Amino acid sequence: MKINVIGEPISQQEIDAYTEYGRKKYSDKEITEMTVKTDGDFVDLKFDFADIPFDRIRRITGYLVGTLDRFNNGKRAEEHDRIKHTV
């Protein structure tokens, strides 16, 4: 994880505490970068996260599918023959 400190310098112990706080708060995400912005007694924390891959799901011929690999030949032909609209 990349750590940026902006403003007044802070101790490594304080940085470790902020890192632990972020890992607990966002335990379901991977933190790639943390920015600590100090202003006197105030501290702003900004966390950047890794991208989460997802599978595209489409509604094709009445079915919600991610890929066409499980379609039989009839459904594949039906999908091939349908009119595709663009935006």
RODO-2510 file (C-alpha; in nm, 4 decimals, decimal comma):
residues 87
     n   res          X          Y          Z
     1     m     0,0000     0,0000     0,0000
     2     k     0,1307     0,3431    -0,0915
     3     i     0,1061     0,6017     0,1873
     4     n     0,1129     0,9786     0,1267
     5     v     0,1397     1,2301     0,4101
     6     i     0,0463     1,5893     0,3260
     7     g     0,1048     1,8701     0,5757
     8     e     0,2768     1,8262     0,9083
     9     p     0,4879     1,5137     0,9566
    10     i     0,3420     1,2342     1,1701
    11     s     0,5003     0,9393     1,3462
    12     q     0,5190     0,5906     1,1993
    13     q     0,3057     0,4683     1,4909
    14     e     0,0280     0,7101     1,3899
    15     i     0,0535     0,6014     1,0250
    16     d     0,0263     0,2379     1,1348
    17     a    -0,2840     0,3218     1,3406
    18     y    -0,4516     0,4887     1,0401
    19     t    -0,3578     0,1928     0,8200
    20     e    -0,5098    -0,0523     1,0677
    21     y    -0,8231     0,1651     1,0917
    22     g    -0,8640     0,1567     0,7122
    23     r    -0,8130    -0,2187     0,6929
    24     k    -1,0782    -0,2786     0,9592
    25     k    -1,3293    -0,0306     0,8158
    26     y    -1,2872    -0,1519     0,4570
    27     s    -1,2150    -0,5196     0,5252
    28     d    -1,4042    -0,6233     0,2105
    29     k    -1,1860    -0,4081    -0,0202
    30     e    -0,8184    -0,3977    -0,1126
    31     i    -0,6639    -0,0603    -0,0246
    32     t    -0,3996     0,0436    -0,2788
    33     e    -0,3225     0,3921    -0,1500
    34     m    -0,3842     0,6006     0,1621
    35     t    -0,3456     0,9788     0,1826
    36     v    -0,3155     1,1408     0,5255
    37     k    -0,3712     1,5167     0,5209
    38     t    -0,2816     1,6902     0,8475
    39     d    -0,4007     2,0355     0,9571
    40     g    -0,3145     2,1055     1,3186
    41     d    -0,5246     1,8731     1,5338
    42     f    -0,7330     1,7585     1,2355
    43     v    -0,6544     1,4689     1,0037
    44     d    -0,8282     1,3778     0,6776
    45     l    -0,7912     1,0225     0,5486
    46     k    -0,8483     0,9242     0,1872
    47     f    -0,8350     0,5613     0,0757
    48     d    -0,8053     0,4426    -0,2839
    49     f    -0,9167     0,0895    -0,3655
    50     a    -0,8262    -0,1730    -0,6237
    51     d    -1,0731    -0,2288    -0,9050
    52     i    -1,3178    -0,5125    -0,8541
    53     p    -1,3727    -0,7272    -1,1630
    54     f    -1,7288    -0,8182    -1,2498
    55     d    -1,9056    -1,0357    -1,5023
    56     r    -2,1414    -0,8727    -1,7443
    57     i    -2,4928    -1,0133    -1,7271
    58     r    -2,7321    -0,9565    -2,0147
    59     r    -3,0948    -1,0397    -2,0744
    60     i    -3,1030    -1,2450    -2,3917
    61     t    -3,4204    -1,4038    -2,5208
    62     g    -3,5778    -1,3917    -2,1764
    63     y    -3,2807    -1,5318    -1,9826
    64     l    -3,0234    -1,3561    -1,7652
    65     v    -2,6858    -1,4842    -1,8831
    66     g    -2,3200    -1,3911    -1,8651
    67     t    -2,2071    -1,5936    -2,1662
    68     l    -2,3724    -1,7947    -2,4399
    69     d    -2,1666    -2,1098    -2,3864
    70     r    -2,4539    -2,2965    -2,2170
    71     f    -2,7092    -2,2158    -2,4896
    72     n    -2,8140    -2,4900    -2,7285
    73     n    -2,8037    -2,4348    -3,1059
    74     g    -3,1615    -2,3084    -3,1195
    75     k    -3,1055    -2,0397    -2,8540
    76     r    -2,7741    -1,9405    -3,0157
    77     a    -2,9537    -1,8958    -3,3509
    78     e    -3,2297    -1,6968    -3,1802
    79     e    -2,9681    -1,4661    -3,0233
    80     h    -2,7842    -1,4325    -3,3556
    81     d    -3,1031    -1,3361    -3,5424
    82     r    -3,2302    -1,0761    -3,2967
    83     i    -3,2111    -0,7056    -3,3703
    84     k    -2,9361    -0,5359    -3,1708
    85     h    -2,9939    -0,1695    -3,0868
    86     t    -2,7140     0,0787    -3,0208
    87     v    -2,7236     0,3965    -2,8180
***
